[in-house]
């Protein structure tokens, strides 16, 4: 059984002349493994999965898993059509994944009963654990507490990436204890961990991953003053990284550090000059743009 705790980096997909840059991807995975993160998430929102063909997604998984070593790897799975997702879910069973991360079907806005049936069918088709992704500002529909508690009854539904925006719901899920609660909003990692959450799926940890790991370890070992200080140190960077649609600013920052090319796929755009200046001000110890 996979351990859904700690800091999981939501990986970008690097590009070079609009092709997936597998050399850069391998270097990034090796870097985060050396930094001590607890797991990786490929093909999520940060990985621009919606802009990748199925063949490209398969190749990304092959590359990430080949370099991940003993790190757990979660794969993203999103879309509006339950039947198509079931086909893809069964295809993902052939990889040695820690789990699959899946949000509510976007745009469709099903009822809570429809969501229960949707996630139950995905979990029934799963060889690995299902991580439910509650992110209503992208999908258009929230997962109610009652729905999540029903889903927690399924043995294959093991964790939640929590972007639901409700402190009460987060607290109730932590208190229930059946789902590992992973913070999905980078600015809420400290708060979620202090409530008893098990970790985070974070895009901002592409930069300064060691500090995110240190924050997690500090809360876990009850060194709250140290954790609080780390949270305050990280917040200017987190705000700067999400000033424009993710992962544009993250890719620009990683390009500055020599990890990848500054390329995204449409309809995303490269980070603006204002966002770059904002990053430079928030992280003055970085190399100038």
Helices and strands as residue ranges (DSSP letters): E 6-10, E 15-16, E 19-20, H 22-34, E 39-42, G 49-51, H 54-68, E 72-76, H 82-92, E 99-103, H 112-124, E 129-134, H 136-139, H 145-151, E 157-162, H 167-176, E 180-183, G 186-188, H 189-195, E 199-202, G 204-206, H 209-220, H 224-241, H 248-256, H 273-282
